[in-house]
Amino acid sequence: MQSLDRFVHDNAAEWARLEELVEKAQRPRQRLTGDELDELLVRYERTSAHLSHVRSTFEDPPLTRRLTRAVSEARAVIYGTQARAGGALRTFFAETFPAAIWTARAQIAISTVALLAPFAGVAIWLANSRAAVEALAPDALREAYINEDFESYYSSAPAAEFSTQVLTNNIQVSFLAFVVGIVFAVPTLLLLAYNGANIGVAAGLFHDAGQADRFWGLILPHGLLELTAIVVAGGAGIRLGWSIVAPGDRSRSRALVEEAERSVSIIIGLMIVFVLAGLIEGFVTPSSLPTSARVSIGVAAFVAFWAYVLAYGPSAAAAGHTGRVNERARVRDADVPVG
């Protein structure tokens, strides 16, 4: 296997020339010639490949940071339209947001387990224990909840108004799951478990009453996307808290700031997801569409979101994006010399 020293020796000139071109492009009243732009593009692509190789082969944070900086700044020069609002939005949703989710994928997996494990445990327990069901509430209250209250909730207000209420509530829950993560991630895990257990109660009661199809027909259209957004926000909160526990080669304060910047990207991006989930819950869940059609809409939204993350997240991360807000400025200001 090629040594790190040899790798740096063989490619240092390439990186230095890329940095030189970027520095020239960033100077006031300086412009690259056509040949220099072509050279910048070639060296940007090579350095991007080198960055990917360093991340997968070597454990050298200073070199990784230097190449990340070079690639990020070169990309900013090549795609100068980033300064425009449309370009900034494209960059955010094509690179920053999916890269942030991809970077936090391990914590999102933990967040998913924290929500689904209590849900499954409570649902299975109630569905298989008459004593537990009877201890939960009197017969009359359970019957009213199953036969009237649960479904009527989705038509308790005009669709537009209800959709707005749902959106507001979901944003509050996700923001809370993110913010409380700063306390070593423990409150985030408890909040996820609490919400999972509450949904498990409803599932268990409907299964016990022999109305499982009705429960899933009401939950799945909006719930797949809504709960996805909540566990993603929870993953951001867990990562935020864990940065204090295990900051790696960074100081705790720097680790916290970096993870907060990445988490903010996730929360901003999730606003669109919550809007869509709210629209589905307000207009699709209580509609007269067949159950199969309503569930299909929910499944399609769920699959589309994760297809988007998988299509853009890995490639954005490989190109040097970390998902942090103001990434270009943050990287440029870092002290990242090599050798």
PEWOGI-V723978 format. One record per residue. N is the residue number from 1. RES is the residue in one letter. PHI is phi as a letter, one per 30 degrees, with the letter a starting at -180 (none if undefined). OMEGA is omega in radians with two decimals (none if undefined). NEAR is the number of other ideal C-beta (glycine too) atoms within 12 Angstrom. Layout:
N_RES_PHI_OMEGA_NEAR, N_RES_PHI_OMEGA_NEAR
This chain:
1_M_none_3.14_9, 2_Q_d_-3.13_15, 3_S_d_3.13_12, 4_L_d_-3.13_23, 5_D_e_-3.14_15, 6_R_d_3.13_13, 7_F_d_3.12_24, 8_V_d_-3.13_25, 9_H_d_-3.08_15, 10_D_d_-2.98_16, 11_N_b_-3.08_29, 12_A_e_-3.13_24, 13_A_d_3.10_16, 14_E_e_-3.11_30, 15_W_d_-3.13_37, 16_A_d_3.13_21, 17_R_d_3.08_23, 18_L_d_3.13_38, 19_E_d_3.13_31, 20_E_d_3.13_23, 21_L_d_3.13_33, 22_V_d_-3.14_35, 23_E_d_3.12_21, 24_K_d_-3.12_23, 25_A_d_-3.09_28, 26_Q_d_3.13_22, 27_R_d_3.09_13, 28_P_e_3.07_7, 29_R_i_3.08_7, 30_Q_c_3.11_15, 31_R_b_3.09_16, 32_L_d_3.05_24, 33_T_d_3.10_13, 34_G_e_3.13_10, 35_D_d_3.13_11, 36_E_d_3.08_24, 37_L_d_3.09_21, 38_D_d_3.13_15, 39_E_d_3.12_25, 40_L_e_-3.14_37, 41_L_d_3.14_24, 42_V_d_-3.11_20, 43_R_d_3.06_34, 44_Y_d_-3.13_35, 45_E_d_3.13_21, 46_R_d_-3.12_25, 47_T_d_3.05_38, 48_S_d_3.10_32, 49_A_d_3.11_23, 50_H_d_3.13_37, 51_L_d_3.11_38, 52_S_d_3.14_23, 53_H_d_3.13_24, 54_V_d_-3.12_32, 55_R_d_-3.07_26, 56_S_d_-3.01_15, 57_T_c_-3.04_19, 58_F_c_3.02_24, 59_E_c_-3.10_13, 60_D_b_-3.09_26, 61_P_e_3.13_18, 62_P_d_3.13_21, 63_L_d_3.11_30, 64_T_e_-3.14_30, 65_R_d_-3.14_30, 66_R_d_-3.13_33, 67_L_d_3.07_43, 68_T_d_3.11_39, 69_R_d_-3.11_35, 70_A_d_-3.13_44, 71_V_d_-3.12_45, 72_S_d_-3.12_42, 73_E_d_3.09_39, 74_A_d_3.11_44, 75_R_d_3.14_37, 76_A_d_3.10_31, 77_V_d_-3.11_34, 78_I_d_3.14_30, 79_Y_c_-3.07_24, 80_G_d_3.14_21, 81_T_d_3.11_16, 82_Q_e_-3.11_26, 83_A_d_3.13_13, 84_R_d_-3.08_12, 85_A_e_3.14_11, 86_G_d_3.12_14, 87_G_d_3.13_19, 88_A_d_3.10_24, 89_L_d_3.12_18, 90_R_d_3.14_17, 91_T_d_-3.11_34, 92_F_d_-3.04_31, 93_F_d_3.10_30, 94_A_c_-3.04_26, 95_E_b_-3.01_40, 96_T_d_-3.08_40, 97_F_d_3.13_43, 98_P_d_3.10_36, 99_A_d_3.12_36, 100_A_d_3.13_44, 101_I_d_-3.12_47, 102_W_d_3.14_34, 103_T_d_-3.10_38, 104_A_c_-3.02_43, 105_R_d_3.14_28, 106_A_d_3.14_16, 107_Q_d_3.07_39, 108_I_d_3.08_37, 109_A_d_3.09_19, 110_I_d_3.12_29, 111_S_d_3.13_44, 112_T_d_3.12_31, 113_V_d_-3.13_23, 114_A_d_3.13_36, 115_L_d_-3.01_41, 116_L_d_-3.12_29, 117_A_d_3.07_21, 118_P_d_3.10_28, 119_F_e_-3.11_32, 120_A_d_-3.11_23, 121_G_d_-3.12_25, 122_V_d_-3.11_32, 123_A_d_-3.13_32, 124_I_d_-3.14_21, 125_W_d_-3.12_25, 126_L_d_-3.12_34, 127_A_d_-3.07_26, 128_N_b_-3.12_15, 129_S_b_3.09_19, 130_R_d_3.14_17, 131_A_d_3.13_11, 132_A_d_3.13_22, 133_V_d_-3.11_28, 134_E_d_3.12_15, 135_A_d_-3.08_13, 136_L_d_-3.11_23, 137_A_a_3.08_21, 138_P_d_-3.10_12, 139_D_e_-3.07_18, 140_A_d_3.13_12, 141_L_d_3.12_17, 142_R_d_-3.13_28, 143_E_d_3.12_19, 144_A_d_3.14_17, 145_Y_d_-3.07_27, 146_I_d_-3.00_32, 147_N_d_-3.07_19, 148_E_b_-2.93_16, 149_D_d_-3.04_20, 150_F_d_-3.11_30, 151_E_d_-3.10_22, 152_S_d_3.11_17, 153_Y_e_-3.06_22, 154_Y_d_3.09_31, 155_S_b_-3.08_22, 156_S_d_3.12_20, 157_A_a_3.06_17, 158_P_e_-2.99_14, 159_A_e_-3.10_22, 160_A_d_3.14_15, 161_E_d_-3.14_16, 162_F_d_3.13_27, 163_S_d_3.11_31, 164_T_d_3.11_21, 165_Q_d_3.13_21, 166_V_d_3.13_36, 167_L_e_-3.13_30, 168_T_d_-3.12_19, 169_N_d_-3.11_23, 170_N_d_3.10_38, 171_I_d_3.12_28, 172_Q_d_-3.14_19, 173_V_d_-3.11_33, 174_S_d_3.13_41, 175_F_d_3.11_29, 176_L_d_3.13_27, 177_A_d_3.12_46, 178_F_d_-3.02_43, 179_V_d_-3.06_25, 180_V_d_3.10_27, 181_G_d_-3.11_42, 182_I_d_3.11_29, 183_V_d_3.07_21, 184_F_h_3.05_22, 185_A_i_-3.05_34, 186_V_d_3.14_21, 187_P_d_3.11_24, 188_T_d_3.12_41, 189_L_d_3.13_32, 190_L_d_3.13_26, 191_L_d_3.11_34, 192_L_d_3.14_42, 193_A_d_-3.14_30, 194_Y_d_3.14_25, 195_N_d_3.09_34, 196_G_d_3.14_33, 197_A_d_3.11_27, 198_N_d_3.10_21, 199_I_d_3.10_33, 200_G_d_3.09_31, 201_V_d_3.14_32, 202_A_d_-3.14_36, 203_A_d_-3.12_36, 204_G_d_3.13_35, 205_L_d_3.14_38, 206_F_d_3.11_31, 207_H_d_3.13_27, 208_D_d_-3.13_32, 209_A_d_-3.13_25, 210_G_i_-3.12_13, 211_Q_b_-3.11_24, 212_A_d_-3.11_23, 213_D_d_3.13_17, 214_R_d_3.12_23, 215_F_d_-3.09_31, 216_W_d_3.10_25, 217_G_d_3.11_30, 218_L_c_-3.05_34, 219_I_d_-2.98_33, 220_L_d_-3.09_35, 221_P_e_3.14_37, 222_H_c_-2.99_42, 223_G_d_-3.13_39, 224_L_e_-3.13_33, 225_L_d_-3.12_39, 226_E_d_-3.13_42, 227_L_d_3.04_38, 228_T_e_-3.14_37, 229_A_d_-3.14_47, 230_I_d_-3.13_45, 231_V_d_3.06_47, 232_V_d_3.07_49, 233_A_d_3.09_49, 234_G_d_3.09_49, 235_G_d_3.08_46, 236_A_d_3.12_49, 237_G_d_3.12_46, 238_I_d_3.13_45, 239_R_d_3.11_47, 240_L_d_-3.14_42, 241_G_d_-3.10_36, 242_W_d_3.12_31, 243_S_d_3.10_33, 244_I_d_-3.13_27, 245_V_d_-3.08_20, 246_A_b_-3.08_18, 247_P_d_-3.12_20, 248_G_i_-3.11_18, 249_D_d_3.13_15, 250_R_c_2.97_18, 251_S_d_-3.13_13, 252_R_d_-3.12_21, 253_S_d_3.14_13, 254_R_d_3.12_21, 255_A_d_-3.12_25, 256_L_d_3.14_26, 257_V_d_-3.12_24, 258_E_d_-3.14_34, 259_E_d_3.07_41, 260_A_d_3.12_31, 261_E_d_3.11_30, 262_R_d_-3.13_39, 263_S_d_3.10_46, 264_V_d_3.08_31, 265_S_e_-3.13_40, 266_I_d_-3.10_50, 267_I_d_3.11_40, 268_I_d_3.14_30, 269_G_d_-3.11_38, 270_L_d_3.11_42, 271_M_e_3.12_26, 272_I_d_3.14_25, 273_V_d_3.13_39, 274_F_d_3.07_38, 275_V_d_-3.14_25, 276_L_d_3.12_34, 277_A_d_3.12_40, 278_G_d_3.10_35, 279_L_d_3.11_29, 280_I_d_-3.12_43, 281_E_d_-3.12_43, 282_G_d_-3.01_34, 283_F_c_-3.06_27, 284_V_c_-3.08_38, 285_T_e_-3.11_40, 286_P_d_-3.05_27, 287_S_d_3.13_22, 288_S_d_3.10_11, 289_L_d_3.05_18, 290_P_e_-3.12_13, 291_T_e_-3.12_23, 292_S_d_3.14_15, 293_A_d_3.14_18, 294_R_d_3.13_31, 295_V_d_3.13_28, 296_S_d_3.10_20, 297_I_d_3.11_31, 298_G_d_3.13_35, 299_V_d_-3.14_25, 300_A_d_3.12_21, 301_A_d_3.13_35, 302_F_d_-3.13_29, 303_V_d_-3.13_18, 304_A_d_-3.13_21, 305_F_d_-3.09_35, 306_W_d_3.04_27, 307_A_d_3.08_15, 308_Y_d_3.14_25, 309_V_d_-3.12_36, 310_L_d_3.14_18, 311_A_d_-3.04_19, 312_Y_c_-3.04_30, 313_G_d_-3.10_34, 314_P_d_-3.12_20, 315_S_d_3.11_19, 316_A_d_3.11_34, 317_A_d_3.14_34, 318_A_d_3.13_27, 319_A_d_3.07_37, 320_G_j_3.11_38, 321_H_d_3.09_38, 322_T_c_3.13_41, 323_G_i_-3.13_44, 324_R_d_3.08_38, 325_V_d_-3.12_30, 326_N_h_-3.02_25, 327_E_e_-3.09_39, 328_R_e_-3.13_33, 329_A_d_-3.11_17, 330_R_d_-3.12_28, 331_V_d_-3.11_31, 332_R_d_-3.09_25, 333_D_d_-3.09_14, 334_A_d_3.08_27, 335_D_c_-2.95_13, 336_V_b_3.09_25, 337_P_d_3.08_15, 338_V_b_3.00_28, 339_G_i_none_17
